[in-house]
Amino acid sequence: MPGWLRKGIALFIAAFALFYIFTRPEDAAAAVKGFFGAFDPIVKFFQSLIP
């Protein structure tokens, strides 16, 4: 993939993320909570292994 295309895609994703954060902050926060909430079962599993 050419470098200019990769930079363009990264710029588009960053611009979309900023637009989403500023126009729908509650939904953006819920999406981040959902993403990090997926790691809770893994953390609980490793915590259960520690006596």
C-alpha positions as CSV (number, residue, x, y, z in Angstrom):
1,M,0.0,0.0,0.0
2,P,1.5,3.4,-0.9
3,G,2.5,5.7,1.9
4,W,0.2,8.5,0.8
5,L,-2.8,6.2,0.8
6,R,-2.0,4.9,4.3
7,K,-1.6,8.5,5.6
8,G,-4.9,9.4,3.9
9,I,-6.8,6.5,5.5
10,A,-5.3,7.3,8.9
11,L,-6.2,11.0,8.6
12,F,-9.8,10.0,7.6
13,I,-10.2,7.7,10.6
14,A,-8.8,10.4,12.9
15,A,-11.1,13.0,11.5
16,F,-14.1,10.7,11.8
17,A,-13.3,9.9,15.4
18,L,-13.0,13.6,16.3
19,F,-16.3,14.3,14.5
20,Y,-18.0,11.5,16.3
21,I,-16.6,12.6,19.7
22,F,-17.8,16.2,19.3
23,T,-21.2,15.4,17.8
24,R,-22.2,12.4,19.9
25,P,-20.1,12.4,23.1
26,E,-22.5,10.0,25.0
27,D,-22.3,7.4,22.2
28,A,-18.5,7.8,22.0
29,A,-18.2,7.2,25.7
30,A,-20.5,4.2,25.5
31,A,-18.4,2.7,22.7
32,V,-15.1,3.2,24.7
33,K,-16.8,1.6,27.8
34,G,-17.9,-1.3,25.7
35,F,-14.5,-1.8,24.2
36,F,-12.7,-1.8,27.6
37,G,-15.6,-3.7,29.2
38,A,-14.7,-6.6,27.0
39,F,-11.5,-7.0,29.0
40,D,-13.2,-7.3,32.4
41,P,-13.7,-11.1,32.2
42,I,-10.0,-11.6,31.3
43,V,-8.9,-9.4,34.2
44,K,-11.3,-11.3,36.6
45,F,-9.9,-14.6,35.4
46,F,-6.3,-13.6,36.1
47,Q,-7.3,-12.1,39.5
48,S,-8.9,-15.4,40.5
49,L,-5.6,-17.1,39.9
50,I,-3.8,-14.9,42.4
51,P,-4.3,-16.2,45.9
